[in-house]
């Protein structure tokens, strides 16, 4: 099972920049199945001069820290855009950043991951599977919806 995060405000499409995302959704993906296991909303971060951003408390803080904490057990993060600094930070956590066109359907991306888990072909999925076999992400009990996914090209 791989845990995948999506920067989305509608839980259906990838439509947000990772760093500025006001919400993220997490799916646990296995061949043929994906469960929505978590959804988080974040305070809107606004720029303060050139030195920082304000968030919940009104103090200068790093807007990405809360998002990194939320996705720390993920294998990949899909977003419409990801800044270079966030890419470095995700990679340092062994999380694959994936940039897709804004409006990309999450179920289509989940199907790609499902098929990649079965047939290979995406190196980040192979690395993530090896990492998940050694240290699976902790279980999350908040399954709010499930999707039957493709597990064979014969289903196309």
Secondary structure by P-SEA (a helix, b strand, c coil): cbbbbbbcccccccccccccccbbbbbbcccccccccbbbbbcccccccccccccccccccccaaaaaaaaccccccccccccaaaaaaaaaacbbbbbccccccaaaaaaaaaaaaaccccaaaaaaaaaaaacccccccccccccccccccccc
